[in-house]
């Protein structure tokens, strides 16, 4: 990740993770623009390379070989990655509207989201056909189709698979699907002839943008592989097992792949951007929208107005360089440079097997060597985004951005010596604007809070209740302030939930880096918006806080909770009983994964899964444990599994047996540990190895280091009477804690000082 001591002066937001934008990210990674913060908003972590997708379908490539890890690439480029869906633009205020989070501010915006199949006008198509685009969403549908073919009953006769669309993409996909499915059936000992393939197009010929020779080559291949081809067959309805054409014909189709009639997503129509008839964004020769100089577009979503361009991946890839250059120039206030697309390009189209056809203008040639050539080109392209070079720290550079006089003064102030004491507080107007739209949950026992701010909050303690106090605080470990706010709040609530208490009120402590006022405001809005969502869901009222300047973004909460004044139903660490079963409700491994993330060594989907685990509240889990008679409970945090287990055995006066092979682990945790990547807190936690009675016998077990792995917003570790354990596990799994598992048992205290015994 590229770091900078400069304040954020401009926000460049990239919507979508298409071929153009991954190229832009690499350009800015290799040559960062001082003062510019890049944010990528995309629903997918792994973005597919369209040139290799047919090879993946055919079985020639594994998933990771054809997908770019967008989250990892963003970390490498120093960009923030927001996993969310865009639903609109507020162009007057310069904000991207998202499905889940507050609007994201931009100074410059680029859109590279590909195309979307226009299936709504075709009756039944949206429900019954499988769209190949957006490509990133195709994989799950493809895997489902693959499994359906494997399970297809022989008594049902031949299964018919239809492909609608006979351009290069449709023909290539059909041949790849056919090759893979026939091989799957052969591996199962079944006849490949039990599959029938149909190709339909509304036009009068295949591959209409390619030469006659190339079309004839593919016609011969399709004929040789018994693919039924139907031209002038415009599909107007899809029903169960049948396709209906405009001229009244019907075709059997047990599964239909849709590779035609693509357009832009519906949300673009409300943006005020100029669109063509298909809903694509009209751009000029600079890849800048004709409607708004602050908005650019590239790839399939762009309609290049100087001349028509085919929707081909080659253009999206080639646009990356000119787009990155013009985005940089626009940020600097410099003249833009025109993008000049080639008139002719080389298309390498596979035939499913390791054979391909080359097409360029009137030329065409084919062979296995063409496929090997294509394979080398594709793998070389992917290496640019998978083999990321180590980046040496760069000396601070003066920004070259176009700033207003007021912004220049704020930028100078942000890098000048900053005051301490109350002079380090964030300004009242910034706080007021950032927090003004937030609505904390209302509680009758909060007498004075943010709804009527004063010097301090006043909270009533109901009769018969006692107050539980806890506090947690840490610096940001991810670049998404919305998600960081959610995790920080969930982590702080963990102690309250672990004791079986009801969250009541919270005060926040925030540190933000100095910068332009509207940038600080946006950061606070995102982070506190995420935190408030979690607090409100827990019924915990945010009643106040303190916000100051610091070198790094950090967030913490002091939380108050309510319990029975006589401590009835309170879950404590010290209640373990011999014979109890030890349960854990979440997988472990956040420490090693976050350490790997900081080194760009973790896969994006590993981090995404870890974050989803951190965001899973322990509130309902604690209630289930109470209902099943749990004798002791704590939440896993910084001291790791072993540290927190020892905190429970000591006051309980018991020993514990821990089964290493039963430990639930987050995806990628073992990979990171095997690579020697551990948290910076790990060495301190390892000192507790003396608590292990037989630890030396397990030091070579790959799970062993994870006993000391510090957890962020970890699960609940609880001891439950053995007779209730299975019912408790089932209830927790049914309630949304799918990784809940029995990891050990509680023993009577022995004479040996080490309280924990490991078991394979």
Secondary structure, 3 states (H helix, E strand, C coil): CCCCCCCCCEEEEEECCCHHHHHHHHHHHHCCCCCEEEEEEECCCEEECHHHHHHHHHCCCCHHHCEEEHHHHHHHHCCEEEECCEEEEECCCCEEEECCCCCEECCEEEECCCCEECCCCCECHHHHEEECCCHHHHHHHHHHHHHHHHCCCHHHCCEEEEEECCCHHHHHHHHHHHHHHHHHHHHCCCCHHHEEEEEECCCCCCCCCCCHHHHHHHHHHHHHCCEEEECCCCEEEEECCEEEECCCCEEECCEEEECCCEECCHHHHHCCCCECCCCCEEECCCCEECCCCCEEECHHHEEECCCCCCCCHHHHHHHHHHHHHHHHHHHHCCCCCCCCCCCCCCEEEECCCCCEEEEECCEEEEEHHHHHHHHHHHHHHHHHHHCCCCCCCCCCCCCCCCCCHHHHHHHHHHHCCCCCHHHHECCHHHHHHHHHCCCCCCCCCEEECHHHCCCCCEECCCCCEEEEEEEEEEECCCCCHHHHHHHHHHHHHHHHHHCCCEEEEEEEEEEECCCCHHHHHHHHHHHHHHHHHHHHHCCCEEEEEEEEECCCCEEEEEEEEEEECCCCCCCCHHHCCCCCEEEECCCECHHHHHHHHHCCCCCHHHHHHHHHHHCCCCHHHHHHHHHCCCCEEEECCCCHHHHHHHHHHHHHCEEEEEEHHHCCECCCHHHHHHCCCCCCCHHHHHHHHHHECCHHHCCCCCCHHHHHCCCCCCCEEEEECHHHHHHHHHHHHHCCCCCCEEEEEEEECCCCCCCEEEEC
